[in-house]
C-alpha cells in the first residue's frame, strides 16, 4: 500500500474510502474533483486536481458511486497511463484467491468468499457479501448489506441496492439496477430496474 493515494471524487463515498484507507492502511489521501476548487480541502485533505489528467501521477482510485461515470473516468485514467489501485480494507475477510481488479474497492466489513472473481472498478460496500464462486463484472456497485449467493454472475455495471439479495446460481444482465431490499429469484436477462420480493421489472423487460 502506498503512503499517499489520490481519490477522484470527493463526495460521501470518497470521504468514506479516505477514512478507511487511513484507519486500516495508514494511507494519506488527496482528492481530485471537477466540482471543487484547487487548493481547498475536504475533511482536511487537499484538492489537487479538477480533471483526471491533473492527477494521473498519483496511485489512483475513482471514488464515484455512479457506475457509468466511474467506468468512464477509470477508462480515461487508464488511457492516460494512471496506476489504478485495488483496495481491500480488511484482507482477513477477503477469501478469494484472486485479487480484485484495478480500481476496485472492498470496504470495511465486506466478505468475499473463496472462488469469487471481482472485476475492474467494482465497489463492494460496507457489510456486503459475495459468496463462493460468484463473478462480479466490471464497474458493479454492491451497496451496504447486499448479498450475492454462491455462483451468482453479475454482468457489467450492475447496481445492487442496500440489503438486496441475489439467490445462488442466478445471472443478472449488465446494466441492471436491483432496488433496496429486493430478492432476485430468477435470471435477469435485460437491463432495467427491478424491485420487490421476488424482484420484478418496473418497466419494459423483466426477469425471465
C-alpha positions in Angstrom: 0.0 0.0 0.0 1.3 3.4 -1.0 1.8 6.1 1.6 -0.3 8.5 -0.5 -3.2 7.9 -2.8 -5.5 10.2 -4.9 -9.2 9.7 -4.8 -11.1 11.2 -7.7 -14.5 12.0 -6.3 -14.7 14.0 -3.0 -18.3 13.2 -2.2 -19.6 10.9 0.6 -18.2 7.7 -0.9 -14.8 9.3 -1.4 -14.7 10.5 2.2 -15.6 7.1 3.4 -12.8 5.5 1.4 -10.3 8.1 2.6 -11.2 7.5 6.2 -11.0 3.7 5.9 -7.7 3.9 4.0 -6.2 5.9 6.8 -7.7 3.7 9.6 -6.8 0.3 8.1 -3.7 1.1 6.0 -2.3 4.4 7.3 -2.5 5.8 3.7 -2.9 9.5 3.4 -5.3 10.7 0.6 -5.5 13.6 -1.8 -8.7 14.4 -3.8 -9.5 15.2 -7.4 -12.9 16.5 -8.1 -14.4 18.5 -11.0 -16.7 20.5 -8.6 -14.1 21.5 -6.0 -11.7 24.4 -6.2 -7.9 23.7 -6.3 -6.2 24.3 -3.0 -9.3 23.8 -0.9 -9.7 20.9 1.5 -12.3 18.1 2.1 -12.2 16.7 5.6 -8.7 18.1 5.9 -7.5 16.5 2.6 -6.2 18.8 -0.3 -7.9 19.0 -3.6 -5.1 18.7 -6.2 -7.0 18.4 -9.5 -10.2 19.0 -11.2 -9.7 16.6 -14.1 -8.3 13.1 -14.4 -5.3 14.5 -16.4 -4.4 16.6 -13.3 -3.9 13.5 -11.0 -2.6 10.6 -13.1 0.8 11.0 -11.5 -0.7 9.5 -8.2 -1.8 6.0 -7.4 -5.5 6.5 -8.2 -9.0 5.3 -7.2 -12.2 6.6 -8.8 -14.5 7.2 -5.8 -17.7 8.0 -7.6 -20.7 5.8 -6.8 -22.4 6.1 -10.2 -21.4 3.0 -12.2 -21.4 4.7 -15.7 -19.5 7.8 -14.6 -17.0 5.7 -12.6 -16.4 3.5 -15.7 -15.8 6.5 -17.9 -13.4 8.2 -15.5 -11.4 5.0 -14.9 -11.1 4.3 -18.6 -9.9 7.8 -19.2 -7.3 7.4 -16.4 -6.1 4.1 -17.8 -5.8 5.6 -21.2 -3.5 8.3 -19.7 -1.4 5.7 -18.0 -2.6 6.1 -14.5 -1.8 3.3 -12.0 -5.2 2.2 -10.6 -5.2 0.8 -7.1 -7.2 -2.2 -5.9 -8.2 -1.8 -2.3 -9.2 -4.4 0.2 -9.8 -2.7 3.5 -9.9 -5.9 5.6 -7.8 -8.7 4.0 -8.8 -11.2 6.7 -12.3 -11.4 5.3 -11.3 -11.4 1.6 -11.1 -15.2 1.0 -11.0 -15.2 -2.8 -7.7 -16.5 -4.3 -7.7 -13.8 -7.0 -7.2 -10.1 -6.1 -9.9 -7.6 -7.2 -9.4 -5.9 -10.5 -7.7 -2.5 -10.8 -9.7 0.3 -9.3 -11.9 -1.9 -7.2 -12.8 -1.0 -3.6 -13.7 -3.7 -1.0 -14.8 -1.7 2.1 -14.8 -2.5 5.8 -16.9 -5.4 6.8 -17.4 -6.7 3.3 -17.0 -10.5 2.9 -15.7 -12.1 -0.3 -15.5 -15.9 -0.2 -13.4 -18.5 -2.0 -13.5 -18.7 -5.8 -15.1 -15.3 -6.3 -13.9 -13.1 -9.1 -14.1 -9.3 -8.8 -13.7 -7.2 -12.0 -12.3 -3.7 -12.5 -13.6 -0.6 -10.8 -16.1 -2.5 -8.6 -17.4 -1.1 -5.3 -18.2 -3.7 -2.7 -19.6 -1.6 0.1 -19.7 -2.0 3.8 -21.2 -5.3 5.0 -21.9 -6.6 1.5 -21.4 -10.3 0.9 -20.0 -12.0 -2.2 -20.3 -15.7 -1.8 -18.2 -18.6 -3.2 -17.6 -18.8 -6.9 -19.6 -15.6 -7.7 -18.5 -13.4 -10.6 -18.8 -9.6 -10.3 -18.4 -7.8 -13.6 -16.5 -4.6 -14.2 -17.9 -1.4 -12.6 -20.6 -3.0 -10.5 -21.6 -1.5 -7.2 -22.9 -3.6 -4.3 -24.5 -1.3 -1.7 -24.2 -1.8 2.1 -25.7 -5.1 3.3 -26.3 -6.5 -0.2 -25.7 -10.2 -0.7 -25.0 -12.3 -3.8 -25.1 -16.1 -3.3 -22.8 -18.8 -4.5 -22.2 -19.0 -8.2 -24.0 -15.7 -9.0 -22.9 -13.9 -12.1 -23.3 -10.1 -12.3 -22.7 -8.5 -15.7 -21.0 -5.2 -16.0 -22.3 -2.0 -14.3 -24.9 -3.8 -12.2 -26.1 -1.9 -9.1 -27.4 -3.8 -6.1 -29.3 -1.6 -3.6 -29.0 -1.7 0.2 -29.9 -5.1 1.5 -30.7 -6.5 -1.9 -30.2 -10.3 -2.4 -29.4 -12.4 -5.4 -30.0 -16.0 -4.8 -27.4 -18.7 -5.6 -26.7 -19.5 -9.2 -28.6 -16.5 -10.7 -27.3 -14.4 -13.5 -28.0 -10.6 -13.8 -27.7 -8.8 -17.0 -25.3 -5.9 -17.5 -26.8 -2.5 -16.5 -29.5 -3.9 -14.3 -30.5 -2.0 -11.1 -31.7 -4.0 -8.2 -33.7 -2.0 -5.7 -33.1 -1.8 -2.0 -34.4 -4.9 -0.2 -35.3 -6.8 -3.5 -34.7 -10.5 -3.8 -33.7 -11.8 -7.2 -35.0 -15.4 -7.6 -34.7 -15.9 -11.4 -32.2 -14.9 -14.0 -32.4 -11.3 -15.2 -31.7 -11.1 -18.9 -32.4 -7.5 -19.7 -31.2 -4.2 -18.2 -33.7 -2.2 -16.2 -34.8 -1.5 -12.7 -36.1 -4.5 -10.6 -37.8 -4.2 -7.2 -39.7 -6.3 -4.7 -39.8 -9.9 -3.4 -39.4 -11.6 -5.8 -37.8 -8.9 -7.9 -39.8 -7.7 -10.9 -39.1 -5.1 -13.6 -40.6 -1.6 -13.1 -40.7 -1.0 -16.9 -40.3 -2.9 -20.1 -38.1 -6.0 -19.9 -38.3 -8.3 -17.0 -36.8 -11.2 -15.1 -37.2 -14.3 -17.2 
